[in-house]
Amino acid sequence: MHAFVMDTTAQNLSTRLIQSERFSIYLFDKNKVRIGEDVIALRNLGAGETVKFETTVTTSGVPASVSLENIAEAAKAISLTVNSTPQGATLQLDGTEQGTTPRIIKVGVGKHTLTFSKEGFIAGNFPLEITPDDVSGGTVSYELGAAAFDSIELRDGSVLNGDLISISGMDVEIRVGGIIQHLDRNKIKRVMLTQRDVPAPTPPPAASANPR
């Protein structure tokens, strides 16, 4: 462990009195890993006034950068309704699972990433930024990408997602999870095909010249 003494100067650039504000000071090493932190407080700082602090911070390494964060803003969180098309997608907030859409979640001030995934569809990310002025009650709606697989809806309501191989008068052949299944055509309600890029044709091998 190491102890570093920091000199910090704060100035009130507004025209109003700052009655009370608290800030977290974070120290990071060269790899952007947080290695130490401390708190400074401002009280009754008039317009244009300046105050100086001397702070001793204990760290687990050698600091290379410093950041300052308003504690009140960091603690603030708002409620947000998140939905998707189609519904029932798995939702993640900054990598942490939140359940399935539609969903009401709590989001703090700052930049975030919403991740949507659903079997049979291409997953996607939605960048989200919450400011200190935002209030609860907002809505985010995300449309998932095109279906990643062909779909076969059976008359009993179940759906199979995979790669359609062939359709005949009595039989439908589909590959699901690497396993080929044969379905009775009469049990199928509808078939939905996803658009795929046509692979580029393989060029013929170059002809070799035979010396005579």
N, C-alpha and C positions, 0 to 999 in steps of 0.2 A: 504494500500500500504506500501511496505517496500523498503528501499534503502540499497544496499549492495555494498561495495567497493571491487573490484577485482584487484589483481596484476597479470598481464600477462607478460610473457617473450617470445619473439620470436627470433629465431636464423635462419639465412640463411645457410642452410646446402649444398647449391649448390655451384658451382664454378663461377656463374654468378651474376652480379649485379641485384637486384630486384628494378626496377625503381618505380613501383607503384602496390600495391595489396591491396584490401579491403576485410575484413572478417566480417561476422556476428557472434556474440556470442549469443547463445540461452541458456536460463536457464529453467530447467524443475523441476517440483515437483516430489514427490515419485511415482505418478501415471503416469509419463511420459507426463504430460500436460505442454505445454509451458506457462510460467508465466512471462517471461521478455526477453528483447533482447537489444543488443547494437552493435555498429560497431567500429572496429579498422582498422587503415590504416598503411601500411608500405610504406616508400618512401626512395629511394636511400640507400638501405641496402646492403652493400657489402658482398662478399663471406666470410662466417665464422663470420660475425658480429652479435652482439646481441643487442636487444633493449627491454626496459621494459615499460609497460603501467600501469597506475592506472586508472581503469574505475569504475564509479559509475552507477550501474544498478538498476532501479526501477522495482519491481516485485509485483505481486498480491498474493504472497504466499511465502513459505519457499523453496528455491531451494535445490534440492538433486543431480542434475547432470548438466553438461555443455557440449555443443557441439559447434564446430567451423565449419563454412561453407564459402568457397570461393564465394564471391558474383558474380564474373564474370562467374564461372562455373555454379552456380545455375541459372543464367539468360539465359544461352545458351540453345537453343532448336533446334532440327533437324527435318526435314521432313521425314516421313516414310510411305511407302505404305503397308497397311494391307489388306490381302485377306483371304478368307476362302473357304473350300470345304465342302458343296456347298456354292455358293455365296448367298448374301442377308441376311447374319446373322447380328443380332444387335451387335454392338461393343461397349464395355465400356473400358475406360482407368481409372484405379484406382477408379472405381465405377461411373465415369461420362460418360454418353452416348455420343458417337461420330458419330452416324449414322449407316448405313449398309455397309457391305463389297461389293465390294472393296472400300477402303477409304484411303485418304492421311491425316495423322494426324501430329500434332506437339508434340514432346516429349522432356522433359527436362532431364538434367543429373541426374542420380540416378536410383534406382530400382523401377520398375513399374509392374502392372499386367494388362494384356489384357484379357477381358472376352467376350466370344462368345456365343450367344444363338440364336436359330432358332426353330420355332414351328415344332414339330415332330422329333426333334433331341436332344440328350443329350448335355447340355451346358458344356463348359469347360473353363479353365484358361490357360494363357500362360505367364510365367514369362519373363520379359524383363528388361535388364540393359543397360543404355546409359552411356558411359564414355566420359570424356572431349575430347578425340581424335576422337570420332565418327563424321561422316559427313552425310549430307543429301543424300537421294537417295537409302537407304536400303529398303529391302522388308521383310515382315513377312507373312508367309502363314500357316494357321492352319486348320487341318481337324477335323471337328466336329465328335462327337462320333456316334455310330450306332443309327439308327432311334429309337425313344422311342415308336412309335406307328406303327400299320399297316397303310398302305396307299392304297387308292382306287382312281385311275385316271379315270375320266369319259371321254367320247368321245368329250365333249365340251371343254376339257382342264382343268376343275376344278379338285381339289384334295381334298379328305376327309382323315383326319388323326384320327384314333381312334383304338378301339379294335374290330377286326373281330370276330363275333359270329358264323356265319354259311354261307355256300354257297350252294344253290340248283340250279336246272336247270333253274329256272326263277327268282330267288330272292337272293339277298345278304343282310345279316343282319349285321350291324356294330353299335357299341356304340360310339357316338361322344359327348364328354363333359357330359357324364352321360345319354344322351338321345339315345334310340335305333332308328335307321333309317333303312327303307327297301328300297332297290334300285332295279330297273329293270335290270336284268342281261344283256340285250341287249344294255344298255346305258353305260356299263362299258368297258373301253379299256384294263385295266390291274389291277391286284391286287398284292401289294408288302407286304410281311409279314416280320416282324422283329423277330429276334431270341430272345426267352425268356428262362430263366432258368426254368427247370421243378421243381415244388415245391416238397419238400421231402414228402413221404407218411406219413400220420398220423398213428402212431403206434396204434394197437388195445388196448382197455382197458385191464388192468391186470385182469386176472380171480381171483375171490375171492373164497377162500376155504370154503366149507360148512361143518361144523362139523356134524358128524353122531351121 
